[in-house]
Amino acid sequence: MIHEATLGAGLEEEAKKKKHTTTLEAINLSVEVKAWRTILTHFSCRYMKLAEILPEHQEHKVMIAFDHLRLSFSHLDWAYKYLPILQ
């Protein structure tokens, strides 16, 4: 699943007003639909530098997209393991 996560935790009302989601809302949706992998994208530079992925959500194999990122489907097997380095 590729999903936008424009706003950080605690900004749920702001996200609702702007018709966006927070990082946590996107991850929860991914869990709900039983996504095999989740790639978060479309972050607002006004609110955070990088998506806030809590340790308990790393088990869902969440990845962070950034400008000029290129992935092939075979990368999805292991690319989520780079999240701690990016954070």
Contact map, one row per residue, 1 for C-alpha under 8 A:
111000000000000000000000000001000011111000000000000000000000000000000000000000000000000
111100000000000000000000000000000000011110000000000000000000000000000000000000000000000
111110000000000000000000010000000000011110000000000000000000000000000000000000000000000
011111000000000000011010010000000000000111100000000000000000000000000000000000000000000
001111110000000000011110110000000000000111100000001000000000000000000000000000000000000
000111110000001000011110000000000000000011110000000000000000000000000000000000000000000
000011111011001000011110000000000000000000110011000000000000000000000000000000000000000
000011111110000000000111000000000000000000000011001100000000000000000000000000000000000
000000111111000000000111000000000000000000000000000100000000000000000000000000000000000
000000011111000000000000000000000000000000000000000000000000000000000000000000000000000
000000111111111000000100000000000000000000000000000000000000000000000000000000000000000
000000101111111100001100000000000000000000000000000000000000000000000000000000000000000
000000000011111110000000000000000000000000000000000000000000000000000000000000000000000
000000000011111111000000000000000000000000000000000000000000000000000000000000000000000
000001100011111111111100000000000000000000000000000000000000000000000000000000000000000
000000000001111111111000000000000000000000000000000000000000000000000000000000000000000
000000000000111111110000000000000000000000000000000000000000000000000000000000000000000
000000000000011111110000000000000000000000000000000000000000000000000000000000000000000
000000000000001111111000000000000000000000000000000000000000000000000000000000000000000
000111100000001111111100000000000000000000000000000000000000000000000000000000000000000
000111100001001100111110110000000000000000000000000000000000000000000000000000000000000
000011111011001000011111110000000000000000000000000000000000000000000000000000000000000
000111111000000000001111111000000000000100000000001110000000000000000000000000000000000
000000011000000000000111111100000000000000000000000010000000000000000000000000000000000
000010000000000000001111111110000000000000000000000000000000000000000000000000000000000
001110000000000000001111111111000000000100000000000000000000000000000000000000000000000
000000000000000000000011111111100000010000000000000000001000010000000000000000000000000
000000000000000000000001111111110000000000000000000000000000000000000000000000000000000
000000000000000000000000111111111000000000000000000000000000000000000000000000000000000
100000000000000000000000011111111110010000000000000000000000000000000000000000000000000
000000000000000000000000001111111110000000000000000000000001000000000000000000000000000
000000000000000000000000000111111110000000000000000000000000000000000000000000000000000
000000000000000000000000000011111110000000000000000000000000000000000000000000000000000
000000000000000000000000000001111111000000000000000000000000000000000000000000000000000
100000000000000000000000000001111111110000000000000000000000000000000000000000000000000
100000000000000000000000000000000111110000000000000000000000100000000000000000000000000
100000000000000000000000000000000011111000000000000000000001111000000000000100000000000
111000000000000000000000001001000011111100000000000000000001111000000000000000000000000
111000000000000000000000000000000000111110000000000000000000011110000000000000000000000
011110000000000000000010010000000000011111000000001000000000011110000000000000000000000
011111000000000000000000000000000000001111100000000000000000000111000000000000000000000
000111000000000000000000000000000000000111110000000000000000000000000000000000000000000
000111100000000000000000000000000000000011111001111000000000000000000000000000000000000
000001100000000000000000000000000000000001111111100000000000000000000000000000000000000
000000000000000000000000000000000000000000111111100000000000000000000000000000000000000
000000000000000000000000000000000000000000011111000000000000000000000000000000000000000
000000110000000000000000000000000000000000011111100000000000000000000000000000000000000
000000110000000000000000000000000000000000111111111000000000000000000000000000000000000
000000000000000000000000000000000000000000111011111000000000000000000000000000000000000
000000000000000000000000000000000000000000100001111100000000000000000000000000000000001
000010010000000000000010000000000000000100100001111110000000000100000000000000000000000
000000011000000000000010000000000000000000000000011111000000000000000000000000000000000
000000000000000000000011000000000000000000000000001111101100000000000000000000000000000
000000000000000000000000000000000000000000000000000111111100000000000000000000000000000
000000000000000000000000000000000000000000000000000011111110000000000000000000000000000
000000000000000000000000000000000000000000000000000001111110000000000000000000000000000
000000000000000000000000001000000000000000000000000011111111110000000000000000000000000
000000000000000000000000000000000000000000000000000011111111110000000000000000000000000
000000000000000000000000000000000000000000000000000000111111110000000000000000000000000
000000000000000000000000000000100000110000000000000000001111110000000000000000000000000
000000000000000000000000000000000001110000000000000000001111111000000000000000011000000
000000000000000000000000001000000000111100000000000000001111111100000000000000010010000
000000000000000000000000000000000000111100000000000000000000111110000000000000110110000
000000000000000000000000000000000000001110000000001000000000011111000000000000000010000
000000000000000000000000000000000000001110000000000000000000001111101000000000000000000
000000000000000000000000000000000000000010000000000000000000000111111000000000000000000
000000000000000000000000000000000000000000000000000000000000000011111000000000000000000
000000000000000000000000000000000000000000000000000000000000000001111100000000000000000
000000000000000000000000000000000000000000000000000000000000000011111110000000000000000
000000000000000000000000000000000000000000000000000000000000000000011111000000000000000
000000000000000000000000000000000000000000000000000000000000000000001111111100000000000
000000000000000000000000000000000000000000000000000000000000000000000111111100000000000
000000000000000000000000000000000000000000000000000000000000000000000011111110000000000
000000000000000000000000000000000000000000000000000000000000000000000011111110000000000
000000000000000000000000000000000000000000000000000000000000000000000011111111100000000
000000000000000000000000000000000000100000000000000000000000000000000011111111110000000
000000000000000000000000000000000000000000000000000000000000000000000000111111110000000
000000000000000000000000000000000000000000000000000000000000000000000000001111111000000
000000000000000000000000000000000000000000000000000000000000001000000000001111111110000
000000000000000000000000000000000000000000000000000000000000111000000000000111111110000
000000000000000000000000000000000000000000000000000000000000100000000000000001111111000
000000000000000000000000000000000000000000000000000000000000001000000000000000111111110
000000000000000000000000000000000000000000000000000000000000011100000000000000111111111
000000000000000000000000000000000000000000000000000000000000000000000000000000001111111
000000000000000000000000000000000000000000000000000000000000000000000000000000000111111
000000000000000000000000000000000000000000000000000000000000000000000000000000000111111
000000000000000000000000000000000000000000000000010000000000000000000000000000000011111
